[in-house]
Amino acid sequence: MKVLYWLRNDLRLHDNEILTALPASAEALLPVYCFDPAALGADRYLGLPRLGPHRLPFLLESLADLQRQYSTLGSGIHFVFGNPAIELPRLVRELSLSAVWTSAEHPHEETTAETELVAALGRSVPVRFFETLSLLHPHDLPISVQQLPLSFSKFRFDVAAGTQVRPPLSTPRQLPPLPAGVTPAPLPSAAAVTEALGQSMAAERRRDSRSALPALGGGETAALARLHDYIVDRRLIARYNDTRNEMLGEAFSTKFSPWLANGSLSARQIWAAINDYEAVAGPNGKGSQQLRMELVWRDYFRLLARRAGAGFFRLAGLRGQLPKAINPDRAAFESWTQGRTGNGFVDANMRELAATGFMSNRGRQNAASYLIHDLGQDWRWGAAWFEHQLIDHDPASNWGNWKYIAGTGTDVRDTAFDVAQQARRYDPKGRYVRTWMREA
């Protein structure tokens, strides 16, 4: 068996179902990462690169880290530019590979890309999909995706609560060799990627001293270091429930999301670390319970995106709700992106996002609510801006949260935030606003 492994958002060795499923008899393995202009280039709403100035360097750091780890196991990674449905079948033909293995995604465009690849390869080359991205293995759920309840609470208590989280898989100690005669194309530079995607964009990681992100790079090595530091060394999980709505400093929340988003860190690995913590500290800590619930929320959004298909990204509601009337105003939208709306709390959050690629959960909810409910703009513009800026962008979580705030998700209640009240509650002394507005 000679396998092409299409790397997607599974950039790790630990808890990787694909790598552990490889038989000892496998003759060759060709890991391939494809920079797809359709998936990473200009979005349909703003015309901005989806792979923005913060996420691109982080992705390249993650791939460089994975490349180093693969080389220690006798393998490597081949990098290509183009449509996977064209580039991957070409490699299969040229190298006489017998199968394509990859991780199953959940949002509409990603599943469409899978369908196109299967069609391009035809029946002669099987494509096998593995579940490496979720906390709960979809095969373990008592319902099908199409039976997913349109209520997180119902999913949490009626579905997730009765589903065991599988333990993380062990890290392989060796991989099959590359196909004979193959010299993998090297990891491209940020400039090469932006040029290939048809974009002009500065993408150099510059750490802002005010950033809430830990001073760690992309990749599995950094991800596992952060996990150990947060849960084992400093035991910050013990107070997570009390600090998670804070907005300054790297310790108030886990900051696992950038690594989760590109698969450098497994959700099941986090769950196992929580189990280990509770085995010592006890099972009733509110911090660990809150973190578990947020991992389940992440799974729910992924499954909801799979169930809703293209509708997950449309203006209309999942329950047939009509969206609020919008008054498209590009100048108002630009003032929001630049942190110049005149609302200090919102503007501080938007400036943090632009400077670092990160914004707290509390900030994201308020910034989104202000754009939708105060400025009357299209929530999809906001979701596209976040996709461009966020270092931890994940389609299901980002668009799912925006859809919720817009009132077009699973909740039919009014989801507008009282931003002034939120500022008084979560930044009572104005420290956060002063931190990010001092150059104004």
Secondary structure, DSSP 4 states (H G I P E B T S, - for coil): -EEEEEESS---STT-HHHHH--TT--EEEEEEEE-HHHHSB-TTT--BSS-TTHHHHHHHHHHHHHHHHHHTT---EEEES-HHHHHHHHHHHHT--EEEEE---SHHHHHHHHHHHHHH-TTS-EEEE--S-SS-GGGSSS-GGG--S-HHHIIIIIGGGSPPPPPPPPPS--PPPPTT--PPPPPPHHHHHHHTT----------TT--S-S--SSHHHHHHHHIIIIIIS-GGGGHHHHTT--SSTTSS---HHHHHTTSS-HHHHHHHHHHHHHHH-TT-HHHHHHHHHHHHHHHHHHHHHHHGGGGGSSS-TTSPPPPP----HHHHHHHHTT-SS-HHHHHHHHHHHHHS---HHHHHHHHHIIIIIS---HHHHHHHHHHH-TT--HHHHHHHHHHHTT-SS--S-----HHHHHHHHSTT-HHHHHHHTT-
